[in-house]
Amino acid sequence: MRRFFVEPELLSNDEIAIIGELEHYLSDVLRLKIGALIELSDGEKEICTVKLTEFAAGVIKGEISERRAFSMKSKVEIYLYQGLPKGDKLEFIVQKCTELGVSGIIPIEMPRSVVRIIKDKSAKKTARLQKIATEAAQQSKQDVVPQISEPLSWQEFLRETESLAGLTLVLWEDEKFCGLKDALANYAEVGRINLIIGPEGGLGAEEAEELKKRGAISVSLGRKILRTETAPIAALAMIGYHYGDLGVI
C-alpha cells in the first residue's frame, strides 16, 4: 500500500477529497481505480488507511477506514549537519538519509567546501531538497518527513552549536582514539544526536578543535576513508542499529 503525506486538515473528517498534485499522481500516474487503498499521513501523529470511492474531474473522493498512531518513531532523533558537497551529492544524501530515518538535515558551508551559498538560489534549492525528502519518506514508509533547512555559513553554524541539545558527534578522519561505536556505547539513552560531517575536503584540525571546544565529541568511522556522501549513510546505519531502529522487527 502506497503512503503519501498530506496536510492534517485533509484528515479531519472520515470523508475526504483529494485535489492538486496528489490527485494527478494517483489518477494519471498510478492510474488507481475505485476501491484502491492508500495510506495518508499527516506527518504529525497519525496514519490513515483510505479507500478511494469516486474519481471526478480534478478530484478524488475517499473514505478513511482506519486511523492509527505512528509506530515507527525513532528512539533517537538524528540531525545531520552536512558540509556542502559538489554537484548533486546533496540530493543523494537527502534521499538516502531520509530512508534511514534522519530527523533533519542542515547543509553547512564549511571552510573546505568548494560549493558556496548563493542566497538568490538557496530557497529554490532547499524546496527541491524538501521534495526529495518527502518522496523518499513516502517510499520508505517513514512516519514523518525530515526538515531540510536552508544552508548556514560556518560562523552561523558555530553560533548554533552553542545551544544544541543532545549528543554532538563530529566525524573526523584524523581521530585516532574514539570510534563511533565506542562513543555510542557511553550513551545508552539519548534523545537527540547531532551528526557533523565535512565536505569533500573533510574537516581541518582547526575546525575539529573548534567544534570540540563547543562540546562536540570527535569520532572515527574506522580505518576506511569514506566519501562525504557515503559517511552519513554509514553513520546513520550504525546509529540506527545501535539504538534498535534498524535490524529488528
Rosetta blueprint (number, residue, H / E / L):
1 M L
2 R L
3 R E
4 F E
5 F E
6 V L
7 E L
8 P H
9 E H
10 L H
11 L H
12 S L
13 N L
14 D L
15 E E
16 I E
17 A E
18 I E
19 I L
20 G H
21 E H
22 L H
23 E H
24 H H
25 Y H
26 L H
27 S H
28 D H
29 V H
30 L L
31 R L
32 L L
33 K L
34 I L
35 G L
36 A L
37 L E
38 I E
39 E E
40 L E
41 S E
42 D L
43 G L
44 E L
45 K L
46 E E
47 I E
48 C E
49 T E
50 V E
51 K E
52 L E
53 T E
54 E E
55 F E
56 A E
57 A L
58 G L
59 V E
60 I E
61 K E
62 G E
63 E E
64 I E
65 S E
66 E E
67 R E
68 R E
69 A E
70 F L
71 S L
72 M L
73 K L
74 S L
75 K L
76 V L
77 E E
78 I E
79 Y E
80 L E
81 Y E
82 Q E
83 G E
84 L L
85 P L
86 K L
87 G L
88 D L
89 K H
90 L H
91 E H
92 F H
93 I H
94 V H
95 Q H
96 K H
97 C H
98 T H
99 E H
100 L L
101 G L
102 V L
103 S L
104 G E
105 I E
106 I E
107 P E
108 I E
109 E E
110 M L
111 P L
112 R L
113 S L
114 V L
115 V L
116 R L
117 I L
118 I L
119 K H
120 D H
121 K H
122 S H
123 A H
124 K H
125 K H
126 T H
127 A H
128 R H
129 L H
130 Q H
131 K H
132 I H
133 A H
134 T H
135 E H
136 A H
137 A H
138 Q H
139 Q H
140 S L
141 K L
142 Q L
143 D L
144 V L
145 V L
146 P L
147 Q E
148 I E
149 S L
150 E L
151 P L
152 L E
153 S E
154 W H
155 Q H
156 E H
157 F H
158 L H
159 R H
160 E H
161 T H
162 E L
163 S L
164 L L
165 A L
166 G L
167 L E
168 T E
169 L E
170 V E
171 L E
172 W L
173 E L
174 D L
175 E L
176 K L
177 F L
178 C L
179 G E
180 L H
181 K H
182 D H
183 A H
184 L H
185 A H
186 N L
187 Y L
188 A L
189 E L
190 V L
191 G L
192 R E
193 I E
194 N E
195 L E
196 I E
197 I E
198 G L
199 P L
200 E L
201 G L
202 G L
203 L L
204 G L
205 A H
206 E H
207 E H
208 A H
209 E H
210 E H
211 L H
212 K H
213 K H
214 R L
215 G L
216 A L
217 I E
218 S E
219 V E
220 S E
221 L L
222 G L
223 R L
224 K L
225 I L
226 L L
227 R L
228 T L
229 E L
230 T L
231 A H
232 P H
233 I H
234 A H
235 A H
236 L H
237 A H
238 M H
239 I H
240 G H
241 Y H
242 H H
243 Y L
244 G L
245 D L
246 L L
247 G L
248 V L
249 I L
